[in-house]
Amino acid sequence: MKKKKILVTGGLGFIGSHTTVELIKAGFEVVIIDDLSNSQLFILDNIEKISGVKPVFYKIDMKDNEKLLDFFNKEKNIDAVIHFAASKAVGESMDKPLKYFRNNIFSLVNLLDAMEINEIRNIVFSSSATVYGDPETLPATENTPFKPALSAYGSTKQMGEDILQKVAATKKIDAISLRYFNPVGADSSALLGELPIGTPNNLMPFVTQVAAGIREKLTVFGNDYDTPDGTCVRDYIHVTDLAVAHVKSCDRLLNNAVENNFEVYNIGTGNGISVLEIIQSFEKYNNIKLNYTIGERRPGDAPSIYADASLADKILGWKAKLGIKEMVTSAWEWQKKIPELTS
């Protein structure tokens, strides 16, 4: 039986690379597009080391509509697309909003254009808990009303879902939007993980870089929030669990099991963990003392957000399996391996 072919945009990035591995394990053929703006080419070899398969790779900036259309002329018979390719740092998006609107919206519209031309129906969209803004009640469910986005990044995810919903209403595509919370951790092989270029914008790689001596100290952005210990609370999810959710979503689309042309699912653990709890867990499970200090609040941060992910369990048959120990230990194993992989 011929394997189903999945296009993974941003497939050499943090979540994209882990999802590619899980897709290959599940028996899919994978083709990757990535512009290498926030990823590195050696990840392609590491995907092969883990999975035994080296996916076909194209270096393409998806804002370039002509190159994207040319890609689809070469790669025929794509059954579904998982769209990760986007700028993704909340803090940076506050300083460079136009970069985020340009990268995240133009690439999505170009992709949907190309899918329509090539009669590709199925797309899984990389959305985010930032679509909820600062919700009035927690945990956030899929029906929690959107509040104004607190960052340009969050705005692009709200816009992306709106675009998908309206295109799906034409019955030309079936779309599943996965609103995931805070991905952390690394593949159990320590051959894949989060590898930010420049100063990390996310908590976990900053933690691991401080532990490795690359950064002098970690600044915790505010300890005066209305949370148990005053620091921001998030729903941290292991990236491998998150990758599996994308495989489940592809299965649902390709089996024509969707009940609506546009479906959304929260992907999280349902547990809120504070920044200080992440730091303390990292120290405990890795037996390392971190140098950190308390700083001012950062613009764009909601005090607390965590998921009700019961719908994904009920409909997709997906539930998070890995806990905080696996998150912090796998992230540290990956960090220790990076110098060897990048030298």
C-alpha positions, 0 to 999 in steps of 0.5 A: 500500500502506497504511503500517504505523503505529508508536507511539513513546513518548518520541518527542521524547527523544534516542533516540526522535526519531532513531528517529522520523526513521529510521522515517519514512525507512523508510516507516512512519507514526509517532505520538508520545507524550511527556510533555515531562518531559525533551524539548522541543516544537520537536523535533517541528518539527525531525523534520519539517525532516529527514524532510518529515513531522510525526508526530501528537503527543500529550502524555501521562503514561503513568502516567495509565492513563485518558489512555493508554486514551483515546489508543488509542481515538483512534489505531486500527490501530497495528501496533507500539510502540517504548517509550522513555518512561522516566527514564534517568539512572543517577546520579539513580536512586540519589538518587530510586529511587522516581521511577524505579520509578514512572515506568519500571514503571507506564508499561510495565504500563499500556502492555502493558494497553492493547496487550492491550485493543487487540490490538496484538501487537508491541513493541520495548523500550528496555532497557540494558546496565545489566541486566548489572550488573558482569559477570564476563566481557566482552564481554557477550553476550545470555546473560551472567547478570544480576548485581545491578543497580548502580542503580535505573535498572538495576533497572527495566530488569531488571524491564521485561525480566522483565515482558515475558518473562512477558507474551510467554509468554502468546503475546499479544505478541511483544517484542524487547528491545534492550539498548543500551550508551551512545548518543552523537552527533547527527543529521548535520543538527545539528537533533536531539541530546541535550538534557538539562533541567538538569545533564546526567547523561550524559558527552557532553552534559556534555563539549559544555556544558563546551566551549561554556562553559555548565559550568565543568569536567567531573568524571571520576568516578574514575581508579583502576578496573581499566581501561587508564587507570583511568577507566570503559570503556563501549561508546559507540554513535552514536544514528543507528546505534541508531535503525536497530536499532529500525527493523530490529526493527520489520521483524522483528516485522511480518514475523512473523520472530521465532522466540520471543515474547521476543527480546533483542539487544545493540546496541553497537559491541563496542569499549570506550572509556574516559572519558579517550579520549572526552575526548581524541577530542573535543579532537582531532577538534573542536580544542578543549581541555576543562577537566576534573578527576578526582573520586571514583567515582560510586555505580552505575558498573561499571568496564567494560562493552562488548558482543558485538553479533554476534547483532544482526548475524546475526539483525537484519542490523544492525551499527554503522557510525559511529565515535568521530569521527562521535560527537564531531563530531556532538555538538559540531555539535548543541551549537553549534546549540542556542542558535539552536534554543531561542531 
